[in-house]
Amino acid sequence: MKKGEITVFLSLTVVLLVSFILGMMNAANIQLMKNQARIDVDSALYSLFGEYQTDLLEEYHIFGIEETYGTGNLQEENLLRRMHYFGTKGIVHEIKGIQYLTDLDGMGLREQIITYMEQKYGIEYARNLAGMTGEWEEVEIQEKEAKENQNQSIEEMKQMSEEMEKDHQEEIENPFDCMEQIEANGIISYVLPKDKRLSGKEINRDRQVSVRIRVAGRGNFPARKNLSGTEERLLFNEYVLKNLENAAGREAEPDELEDQAAVSDGNKIYQEERKKSLDYEVEYLLAGKKSDKENLESVLMKLFLIRMGVNYICLQKDSGRKAEAEVLAVTICTLLLMPEGTEVVKQLILAAWAGGESVADLRTLLAGQRVPAIKTSENWSVSLAELPLILSSDKRAEVKETEKGLSYKDYLRILLFLKDTKEVTMRLADRIEENIRSQPEKEYFRIDQCVTKLEIENKVTVYGDISYTFPAYFGYQ
């Protein structure tokens, strides 16, 4: 047997050492519980955002959590219940920020669309179009000038027509009649191809997400910069043209051609099997009217004014056709005993002639063909003798094809670029919502109830009465 002893100092040292080890172990355990809580929340968030609305993704390449989960009962508690289901029991969640696709005039919608287009086509795709935007802005100026001059010109043409019809109706064909008929009956009835029927579909505008009171999110989230930059706008507009229908038909994407059997071999226009509430969707984005007819009329009138302004300038540079107009003006003024008005009548004839040529241009565009941006004497379609008959059905079938020039889709691209981006975005949201709601058992769908970003404050008890609070964020980028 040997004697053993321990001093007070050594005893205190051992106690402190054991306390330190136990404290370190306890701190490590608390930190482990904190880390585990974070892992659980992150995992649950990933799982939550994996429950995106499948139709929205498959048809429009957009992610969004449908917050009612098919019930139509909008509650943020739906999201929290799913969080607990995915493994966060014991953690208290509070939503501090939530963003829907339609918040801030559809900013979340635009972000996803631009990102998708960049990934699929590349930014170079937009840069190839960016060089033409200066010319597009000139098109807008031409339309405004033509619109300002149209009303005055038509009034003068009406007066001239009345004078001619009083005593000289049989002596000379009325060159101004086409402009009067267009103003009276609208442009559609004179330019729609024979084989194309005018859609009679219409929607309830008050029910559209761009008009009604929307569900609004809250909080501040990181946002993509330059959403309204030139290249971003071009990419967004290309998405619109590739995913929505228009009056001339939408060209199918290569991957669509593999999956869709209903494709015509001639022009490769994708035929939508499912019926939509509107047939002219791009026109709706531009005009925002309730019916296909009103939307198409509005867009075609814009194109008519654009083409009329361009064609009028072309006539001013064509000495041969100016001479023809002058001869007719002299004849009219001689019959009306007003030789001093020859120059005025000549300009009115040129304006009416430009309008008649524009009618032929629109027929060509709606037939799926191209129209030269600037006309020459070689590719001019309507002669002065044909002008009084240009609106007759017999002339309807005459379409001059050309490999170069602008198509109807090209003009829609121009009009979209000149349109306010917020209006276009929200009207796009209208079409997406209506098209998904038209599917069986999808009447509950509302695009302003689709979550795209979420910020949650989480509170967990880690030891005794010690609690740990931490934020978590996730969003579709």
Secondary structure as a PSIPRED ss2 file (coil, helix, strand):
# PSIPRED VFORMAT (PSIPRED V4.0)

   1 M C   1.000  0.000  0.000
   2 K C   1.000  0.000  0.000
   3 K C   1.000  0.000  0.000
   4 G C   1.000  0.000  0.000
   5 E C   1.000  0.000  0.000
   6 I C   1.000  0.000  0.000
   7 T C   1.000  0.000  0.000
   8 V H   0.000  1.000  0.000
   9 F H   0.000  1.000  0.000
  10 L H   0.000  1.000  0.000
  11 S H   0.000  1.000  0.000
  12 L H   0.000  1.000  0.000
  13 T H   0.000  1.000  0.000
  14 V H   0.000  1.000  0.000
  15 V H   0.000  1.000  0.000
  16 L H   0.000  1.000  0.000
  17 L H   0.000  1.000  0.000
  18 V H   0.000  1.000  0.000
  19 S H   0.000  1.000  0.000
  20 F H   0.000  1.000  0.000
  21 I H   0.000  1.000  0.000
  22 L H   0.000  1.000  0.000
  23 G H   0.000  1.000  0.000
  24 M H   0.000  1.000  0.000
  25 M H   0.000  1.000  0.000
  26 N H   0.000  1.000  0.000
  27 A H   0.000  1.000  0.000
  28 A H   0.000  1.000  0.000
  29 N H   0.000  1.000  0.000
  30 I H   0.000  1.000  0.000
  31 Q H   0.000  1.000  0.000
  32 L H   0.000  1.000  0.000
  33 M H   0.000  1.000  0.000
  34 K H   0.000  1.000  0.000
  35 N H   0.000  1.000  0.000
  36 Q H   0.000  1.000  0.000
  37 A H   0.000  1.000  0.000
  38 R H   0.000  1.000  0.000
  39 I H   0.000  1.000  0.000
  40 D H   0.000  1.000  0.000
  41 V H   0.000  1.000  0.000
  42 D H   0.000  1.000  0.000
  43 S H   0.000  1.000  0.000
  44 A H   0.000  1.000  0.000
  45 L H   0.000  1.000  0.000
  46 Y H   0.000  1.000  0.000
  47 S H   0.000  1.000  0.000
  48 L H   0.000  1.000  0.000
  49 F H   0.000  1.000  0.000
  50 G C   1.000  0.000  0.000
  51 E C   1.000  0.000  0.000
  52 Y C   1.000  0.000  0.000
  53 Q C   1.000  0.000  0.000
  54 T H   0.000  1.000  0.000
  55 D H   0.000  1.000  0.000
  56 L H   0.000  1.000  0.000
  57 L H   0.000  1.000  0.000
  58 E H   0.000  1.000  0.000
  59 E H   0.000  1.000  0.000
  60 Y H   0.000  1.000  0.000
  61 H C   1.000  0.000  0.000
  62 I C   1.000  0.000  0.000
  63 F C   1.000  0.000  0.000
  64 G C   1.000  0.000  0.000
  65 I E   0.000  0.000  1.000
  66 E E   0.000  0.000  1.000
  67 E C   1.000  0.000  0.000
  68 T C   1.000  0.000  0.000
  69 Y C   1.000  0.000  0.000
  70 G C   1.000  0.000  0.000
  71 T C   1.000  0.000  0.000
  72 G C   1.000  0.000  0.000
  73 N C   1.000  0.000  0.000
  74 L C   1.000  0.000  0.000
  75 Q C   1.000  0.000  0.000
  76 E C   1.000  0.000  0.000
  77 E H   0.000  1.000  0.000
  78 N H   0.000  1.000  0.000
  79 L H   0.000  1.000  0.000
  80 L H   0.000  1.000  0.000
  81 R H   0.000  1.000  0.000
  82 R H   0.000  1.000  0.000
  83 M H   0.000  1.000  0.000
  84 H H   0.000  1.000  0.000
  85 Y H   0.000  1.000  0.000
  86 F C   1.000  0.000  0.000
  87 G C   1.000  0.000  0.000
  88 T C   1.000  0.000  0.000
  89 K C   1.000  0.000  0.000
  90 G C   1.000  0.000  0.000
  91 I C   1.000  0.000  0.000
  92 V E   0.000  0.000  1.000
  93 H E   0.000  0.000  1.000
  94 E E   0.000  0.000  1.000
  95 I E   0.000  0.000  1.000
  96 K E   0.000  0.000  1.000
  97 G E   0.000  0.000  1.000
  98 I E   0.000  0.000  1.000
  99 Q E   0.000  0.000  1.000
 100 Y E   0.000  0.000  1.000
 101 L C   1.000  0.000  0.000
 102 T C   1.000  0.000  0.000
 103 D H   0.000  1.000  0.000
 104 L H   0.000  1.000  0.000
 105 D H   0.000  1.000  0.000
 106 G H   0.000  1.000  0.000
 107 M H   0.000  1.000  0.000
 108 G H   0.000  1.000  0.000
 109 L H   0.000  1.000  0.000
 110 R H   0.000  1.000  0.000
 111 E H   0.000  1.000  0.000
 112 Q H   0.000  1.000  0.000
 113 I H   0.000  1.000  0.000
 114 I H   0.000  1.000  0.000
 115 T H   0.000  1.000  0.000
 116 Y H   0.000  1.000  0.000
 117 M H   0.000  1.000  0.000
 118 E H   0.000  1.000  0.000
 119 Q H   0.000  1.000  0.000
 120 K H   0.000  1.000  0.000
 121 Y H   0.000  1.000  0.000
 122 G C   1.000  0.000  0.000
 123 I H   0.000  1.000  0.000
 124 E H   0.000  1.000  0.000
 125 Y H   0.000  1.000  0.000
 126 A H   0.000  1.000  0.000
 127 R H   0.000  1.000  0.000
 128 N H   0.000  1.000  0.000
 129 L H   0.000  1.000  0.000
 130 A H   0.000  1.000  0.000
 131 G C   1.000  0.000  0.000
 132 M C   1.000  0.000  0.000
 133 T H   0.000  1.000  0.000
 134 G H   0.000  1.000  0.000
 135 E H   0.000  1.000  0.000
 136 W H   0.000  1.000  0.000
 137 E H   0.000  1.000  0.000
 138 E H   0.000  1.000  0.000
 139 V H   0.000  1.000  0.000
 140 E H   0.000  1.000  0.000
 141 I H   0.000  1.000  0.000
 142 Q H   0.000  1.000  0.000
 143 E H   0.000  1.000  0.000
 144 K H   0.000  1.000  0.000
 145 E H   0.000  1.000  0.000
 146 A H   0.000  1.000  0.000
 147 K H   0.000  1.000  0.000
 148 E H   0.000  1.000  0.000
 149 N H   0.000  1.000  0.000
 150 Q H   0.000  1.000  0.000
 151 N H   0.000  1.000  0.000
 152 Q H   0.000  1.000  0.000
 153 S H   0.000  1.000  0.000
 154 I H   0.000  1.000  0.000
 155 E H   0.000  1.000  0.000
 156 E H   0.000  1.000  0.000
 157 M H   0.000  1.000  0.000
 158 K H   0.000  1.000  0.000
 159 Q H   0.000  1.000  0.000
 160 M H   0.000  1.000  0.000
 161 S H   0.000  1.000  0.000
 162 E H   0.000  1.000  0.000
 163 E H   0.000  1.000  0.000
 164 M H   0.000  1.000  0.000
 165 E H   0.000  1.000  0.000
 166 K H   0.000  1.000  0.000
 167 D H   0.000  1.000  0.000
 168 H C   1.000  0.000  0.000
 169 Q C   1.000  0.000  0.000
 170 E C   1.000  0.000  0.000
 171 E C   1.000  0.000  0.000
 172 I C   1.000  0.000  0.000
 173 E C   1.000  0.000  0.000
 174 N C   1.000  0.000  0.000
 175 P C   1.000  0.000  0.000
 176 F C   1.000  0.000  0.000
 177 D H   0.000  1.000  0.000
 178 C H   0.000  1.000  0.000
 179 M H   0.000  1.000  0.000
 180 E H   0.000  1.000  0.000
 181 Q H   0.000  1.000  0.000
 182 I H   0.000  1.000  0.000
 183 E H   0.000  1.000  0.000
 184 A H   0.000  1.000  0.000
 185 N H   0.000  1.000  0.000
 186 G C   1.000  0.000  0.000
 187 I C   1.000  0.000  0.000
 188 I H   0.000  1.000  0.000
 189 S H   0.000  1.000  0.000
 190 Y H   0.000  1.000  0.000
 191 V H   0.000  1.000  0.000
 192 L C   1.000  0.000  0.000
 193 P C   1.000  0.000  0.000
 194 K C   1.000  0.000  0.000
 195 D C   1.000  0.000  0.000
 196 K C   1.000  0.000  0.000
 197 R C   1.000  0.000  0.000
 198 L C   1.000  0.000  0.000
 199 S C   1.000  0.000  0.000
 200 G C   1.000  0.000  0.000
 201 K C   1.000  0.000  0.000
 202 E E   0.000  0.000  1.000
 203 I C   1.000  0.000  0.000
 204 N C   1.000  0.000  0.000
 205 R H   0.000  1.000  0.000
 206 D H   0.000  1.000  0.000
 207 R H   0.000  1.000  0.000
 208 Q C   1.000  0.000  0.000
 209 V C   1.000  0.000  0.000
 210 S C   1.000  0.000  0.000
 211 V C   1.000  0.000  0.000
 212 R C   1.000  0.000  0.000
 213 I C   1.000  0.000  0.000
 214 R C   1.000  0.000  0.000
 215 V C   1.000  0.000  0.000
 216 A C   1.000  0.000  0.000
 217 G C   1.000  0.000  0.000
 218 R E   0.000  0.000  1.000
 219 G C   1.000  0.000  0.000
 220 N C   1.000  0.000  0.000
 221 F C   1.000  0.000  0.000
 222 P C   1.000  0.000  0.000
 223 A C   1.000  0.000  0.000
 224 R C   1.000  0.000  0.000
 225 K C   1.000  0.000  0.000
 226 N C   1.000  0.000  0.000
 227 L C   1.000  0.000  0.000
 228 S C   1.000  0.000  0.000
 229 G C   1.000  0.000  0.000
 230 T H   0.000  1.000  0.000
 231 E H   0.000  1.000  0.000
 232 E H   0.000  1.000  0.000
 233 R H   0.000  1.000  0.000
 234 L H   0.000  1.000  0.000
 235 L H   0.000  1.000  0.000
 236 F H   0.000  1.000  0.000
 237 N H   0.000  1.000  0.000
 238 E H   0.000  1.000  0.000
 239 Y H   0.000  1.000  0.000
 240 V H   0.000  1.000  0.000
 241 L H   0.000  1.000  0.000
 242 K H   0.000  1.000  0.000
 243 N H   0.000  1.000  0.000
 244 L C   1.000  0.000  0.000
 245 E C   1.000  0.000  0.000
 246 N C   1.000  0.000  0.000
 247 A C   1.000  0.000  0.000
 248 A C   1.000  0.000  0.000
 249 G C   1.000  0.000  0.000
 250 R C   1.000  0.000  0.000
 251 E E   0.000  0.000  1.000
 252 A C   1.000  0.000  0.000
 253 E C   1.000  0.000  0.000
 254 P H   0.000  1.000  0.000
 255 D H   0.000  1.000  0.000
 256 E H   0.000  1.000  0.000
 257 L H   0.000  1.000  0.000
 258 E H   0.000  1.000  0.000
 259 D H   0.000  1.000  0.000
 260 Q C   1.000  0.000  0.000
 261 A C   1.000  0.000  0.000
 262 A C   1.000  0.000  0.000
 263 V E   0.000  0.000  1.000
 264 S C   1.000  0.000  0.000
 265 D C   1.000  0.000  0.000
 266 G C   1.000  0.000  0.000
 267 N C   1.000  0.000  0.000
 268 K C   1.000  0.000  0.000
 269 I E   0.000  0.000  1.000
 270 Y E   0.000  0.000  1.000
 271 Q C   1.000  0.000  0.000
 272 E C   1.000  0.000  0.000
 273 E C   1.000  0.000  0.000
 274 R C   1.000  0.000  0.000
 275 K C   1.000  0.000  0.000
 276 K C   1.000  0.000  0.000
 277 S C   1.000  0.000  0.000
 278 L C   1.000  0.000  0.000
 279 D C   1.000  0.000  0.000
 280 Y C   1.000  0.000  0.000
 281 E H   0.000  1.000  0.000
 282 V H   0.000  1.000  0.000
 283 E H   0.000  1.000  0.000
 284 Y H   0.000  1.000  0.000
 285 L H   0.000  1.000  0.000
 286 L H   0.000  1.000  0.000
 287 A H   0.000  1.000  0.000
 288 G C   1.000  0.000  0.000
 289 K C   1.000  0.000  0.000
 290 K C   1.000  0.000  0.000
 291 S E   0.000  0.000  1.000
 292 D H   0.000  1.000  0.000
 293 K H   0.000  1.000  0.000
 294 E H   0.000  1.000  0.000
 295 N H   0.000  1.000  0.000
 296 L H   0.000  1.000  0.000
 297 E H   0.000  1.000  0.000
 298 S H   0.000  1.000  0.000
 299 V H   0.000  1.000  0.000
 300 L H   0.000  1.000  0.000
 301 M H   0.000  1.000  0.000
 302 K H   0.000  1.000  0.000
 303 L H   0.000  1.000  0.000
 304 F H   0.000  1.000  0.000
 305 L H   0.000  1.000  0.000
 306 I H   0.000  1.000  0.000
 307 R H   0.000  1.000  0.000
 308 M H   0.000  1.000  0.000
 309 G H   0.000  1.000  0.000
 310 V H   0.000  1.000  0.000
 311 N H   0.000  1.000  0.000
 312 Y H   0.000  1.000  0.000
 313 I H   0.000  1.000  0.000
 314 C H   0.000  1.000  0.000
 315 L H   0.000  1.000  0.000
 316 Q H   0.000  1.000  0.000
 317 K C   1.000  0.000  0.000
 318 D C   1.000  0.000  0.000
 319 S H   0.000  1.000  0.000
 320 G H   0.000  1.000  0.000
 321 R H   0.000  1.000  0.000
 322 K H   0.000  1.000  0.000
 323 A H   0.000  1.000  0.000
 324 E H   0.000  1.000  0.000
 325 A H   0.000  1.000  0.000
 326 E H   0.000  1.000  0.000
 327 V H   0.000  1.000  0.000
 328 L H   0.000  1.000  0.000
 329 A H   0.000  1.000  0.000
 330 V H   0.000  1.000  0.000
 331 T H   0.000  1.000  0.000
 332 I H   0.000  1.000  0.000
 333 C H   0.000  1.000  0.000
 334 T H   0.000  1.000  0.000
 335 L H   0.000  1.000  0.000
 336 L C   1.000  0.000  0.000
 337 L C   1.000  0.000  0.000
 338 M C   1.000  0.000  0.000
 339 P H   0.000  1.000  0.000
 340 E H   0.000  1.000  0.000
 341 G H   0.000  1.000  0.000
 342 T H   0.000  1.000  0.000
 343 E H   0.000  1.000  0.000
 344 V H   0.000  1.000  0.000
 345 V H   0.000  1.000  0.000
 346 K H   0.000  1.000  0.000
 347 Q H   0.000  1.000  0.000
 348 L H   0.000  1.000  0.000
 349 I H   0.000  1.000  0.000
 350 L H   0.000  1.000  0.000
 351 A H   0.000  1.000  0.000
 352 A H   0.000  1.000  0.000
 353 W H   0.000  1.000  0.000
 354 A H   0.000  1.000  0.000
 355 G H   0.000  1.000  0.000
 356 G H   0.000  1.000  0.000
 357 E H   0.000  1.000  0.000
 358 S H   0.000  1.000  0.000
 359 V H   0.000  1.000  0.000
 360 A H   0.000  1.000  0.000
 361 D H   0.000  1.000  0.000
 362 L H   0.000  1.000  0.000
 363 R H   0.000  1.000  0.000
 364 T H   0.000  1.000  0.000
 365 L H   0.000  1.000  0.000
 366 L H   0.000  1.000  0.000
 367 A C   1.000  0.000  0.000
 368 G C   1.000  0.000  0.000
 369 Q C   1.000  0.000  0.000
 370 R C   1.000  0.000  0.000
 371 V E   0.000  0.000  1.000
 372 P C   1.000  0.000  0.000
 373 A C   1.000  0.000  0.000
 374 I C   1.000  0.000  0.000
 375 K C   1.000  0.000  0.000
 376 T C   1.000  0.000  0.000
 377 S C   1.000  0.000  0.000
 378 E C   1.000  0.000  0.000
 379 N C   1.000  0.000  0.000
 380 W C   1.000  0.000  0.000
 381 S C   1.000  0.000  0.000
 382 V C   1.000  0.000  0.000
 383 S C   1.000  0.000  0.000
 384 L C   1.000  0.000  0.000
 385 A C   1.000  0.000  0.000
 386 E C   1.000  0.000  0.000
 387 L H   0.000  1.000  0.000
 388 P H   0.000  1.000  0.000
 389 L H   0.000  1.000  0.000
 390 I C   1.000  0.000  0.000
 391 L C   1.000  0.000  0.000
 392 S C   1.000  0.000  0.000
 393 S H   0.000  1.000  0.000
 394 D H   0.000  1.000  0.000
 395 K H   0.000  1.000  0.000
 396 R C   1.000  0.000  0.000
 397 A C   1.000  0.000  0.000
 398 E C   1.000  0.000  0.000
 399 V C   1.000  0.000  0.000
 400 K C   1.000  0.000  0.000
 401 E C   1.000  0.000  0.000
 402 T C   1.000  0.000  0.000
 403 E C   1.000  0.000  0.000
 404 K C   1.000  0.000  0.000
 405 G C   1.000  0.000  0.000
 406 L E   0.000  0.000  1.000
 407 S C   1.000  0.000  0.000
 408 Y H   0.000  1.000  0.000
 409 K H   0.000  1.000  0.000
 410 D H   0.000  1.000  0.000
 411 Y H   0.000  1.000  0.000
 412 L H   0.000  1.000  0.000
 413 R H   0.000  1.000  0.000
 414 I H   0.000  1.000  0.000
 415 L H   0.000  1.000  0.000
 416 L H   0.000  1.000  0.000
 417 F H   0.000  1.000  0.000
 418 L H   0.000  1.000  0.000
 419 K C   1.000  0.000  0.000
 420 D C   1.000  0.000  0.000
 421 T H   0.000  1.000  0.000
 422 K H   0.000  1.000  0.000
 423 E H   0.000  1.000  0.000
 424 V H   0.000  1.000  0.000
 425 T H   0.000  1.000  0.000
 426 M H   0.000  1.000  0.000
 427 R H   0.000  1.000  0.000
 428 L H   0.000  1.000  0.000
 429 A H   0.000  1.000  0.000
 430 D H   0.000  1.000  0.000
 431 R H   0.000  1.000  0.000
 432 I H   0.000  1.000  0.000
 433 E H   0.000  1.000  0.000
 434 E H   0.000  1.000  0.000
 435 N H   0.000  1.000  0.000
 436 I H   0.000  1.000  0.000
 437 R H   0.000  1.000  0.000
 438 S C   1.000  0.000  0.000
 439 Q C   1.000  0.000  0.000
 440 P C   1.000  0.000  0.000
 441 E C   1.000  0.000  0.000
 442 K C   1.000  0.000  0.000
 443 E C   1.000  0.000  0.000
 444 Y C   1.000  0.000  0.000
 445 F C   1.000  0.000  0.000
 446 R C   1.000  0.000  0.000
 447 I H   0.000  1.000  0.000
 448 D H   0.000  1.000  0.000
 449 Q H   0.000  1.000  0.000
 450 C E   0.000  0.000  1.000
 451 V E   0.000  0.000  1.000
 452 T E   0.000  0.000  1.000
 453 K E   0.000  0.000  1.000
 454 L E   0.000  0.000  1.000
 455 E E   0.000  0.000  1.000
 456 I E   0.000  0.000  1.000
 457 E E   0.000  0.000  1.000
 458 N E   0.000  0.000  1.000
 459 K E   0.000  0.000  1.000
 460 V E   0.000  0.000  1.000
 461 T E   0.000  0.000  1.000
 462 V E   0.000  0.000  1.000
 463 Y E   0.000  0.000  1.000
 464 G C   1.000  0.000  0.000
 465 D C   1.000  0.000  0.000
 466 I E   0.000  0.000  1.000
 467 S E   0.000  0.000  1.000
 468 Y E   0.000  0.000  1.000
 469 T E   0.000  0.000  1.000
 470 F E   0.000  0.000  1.000
 471 P E   0.000  0.000  1.000
 472 A E   0.000  0.000  1.000
 473 Y E   0.000  0.000  1.000
 474 F E   0.000  0.000  1.000
 475 G E   0.000  0.000  1.000
 476 Y C   1.000  0.000  0.000
 477 Q C   1.000  0.000  0.000
